[in-house]
Amino acid sequence: MAHWANFAAKMLCKGEYPPVCASGITPSGEFHLGHLREILSAEMIHRSCNEWFNDNQIDGESNYVFIVDSMDPLRRVYDFLSPSYEEYIGHPLAFIPAPMPDGEPGPKPKDGGQSYADYYLQDFIFALEQLGIVFPSEGYERIMNHETYEDGEYADFIDLAIGNKEDIRDLIVSESGRELPEDWYPYNPLGSDGSLDGVTVTGYDKPFVLWVDSHGIEGKSDISKAEGKMPWRVEWAARWILHRITCEPAGKDHGAAGGSYDTGIPICQLLYEKMGVEQYQHPDRMVYEWIQLKGRGPMSSSAGISVGPLEALEIVPPEILRYLIARTRMARHIEFDTGGRLFEIADEYERMRDYVSIDTEEEKERRDNMSSRNWEIFEKDCMAIDLSKVDPKTDSSDDLGSVSFRHLSMLAQIKKSDDEVWKSLEETNHISGGPHEGLRDRLGRMRAWVDGPHFPEEAKIEIQTQFDNLESEKLVSGAVKFIHELSDSLEDCEWGDEEIDECIRRAAITTEMQIKDAYSTLYRVILCKSHGPRASSLIFHIGLSKIRSLFGSVQKDSAIEE
């Protein structure tokens, strides 16, 4: 029962070919969080491969390639674009201009303007960098697919596909159930207006594909240049060979009957055979489930159901976003929730991170005596935490420090300035000598979450300065007596979280109040709610004078005197 990334890595590393893990994306518009599952799944397998080689002291190396499908055409005029983009439908994304702030096309790439592909890719690349995926870096390569065409790297595959177009056509028809015309061609040339749409191939005179476009204009495209492209199902198989890809996770639509895997694998095998290669490699089928937005279904940009990677990273620490992927088997869907469920995921991450990092002799002995089942679970937990690191070379315990996600959410609401937060954390010995950069970054994300639309209502806290009389009838019997006793007790308390908690418990015992009623009373008085963060922490960070003033307003309310 190995972790899914470790299981895949073991199979790849023991194979005949060096592991090359790949993922791809089409920069047609805004990206959503669902796109990260493919990318992080492949990248985590890549990391696991290198870990496997190291653990087994084998001289081997994995590579990760990120392929940007910049040669793909613009399919339609999206809602965020001006109607002026109508003229660019069918044009490769690398060759059309990026939109201006008003949605109108900017300067064309050939005139020095930014391309549409680069424009929509830049924020996504920034998000990947925050998640620890940096291009270029050791073992990481980003490939712009239009450049692969421009450099002529696909030319031999295009020629091979054209020479065997009947066989490839029959494969696609039989495997996918799609109908293709008898004159189908495994190459789509650019017409006179730069569009891939409405162009009919009329012949082939290597290296030129002859054509006539929808305007009746005849022309020819050089297959060694970016003057056309292969259809997706053929291109996917060709790039497996070109880039020596051994692993490429894909969404369940590609893995469905008749999907891209069903045609890609046999087309890949056919191309190898025609190349005269007896032993050939291609990725095994590896399918992942969708990421769903809670209460709304699978993420989809076209359906307006999405949270962008940068939007998510504004509120979620990158290691927790990585953990969300790492902890879940690929065959299971992930429900992304920017509300209360985020606390649960963060709690789980912190609990697991702290647990797997324990290295006392007692814990080592306990682990040595684990059953095989429990040991497998422990190893999976270790792997998930390891893969959650933004930088695999750092200790996971340094990722978030000793300040819990919940504790920081409380401070971000109680303290108006960052300096007040750092002072409070120093007073509670959570930090010393000021915050490290990771904690500063984390507080910034927390404040964005607290102040934004996604923060759960039940987690919001507002410290009262005066008792709200409307809460009087919600107080249990003996509440005023308990608050009075606690207020006096706090005056002589050594000001610390544990000491305050002890005062709460003593006051409850003295006034013969159930401990659960004591805590609920405090939440009613302090927050006008039935629950909240750890009560002793709340009181500590509010401060003695402010909390006694608030408690005093309860004592003076004759309506609830007993």
Summary of the structure (lengths in Angstrom):
residues: 562
radius of gyration: 30.1
end to end distance: 61.0
largest distance: 100.0
contacts: 1766
relative contact order: 0.08
helix: 50%
strand: 10%
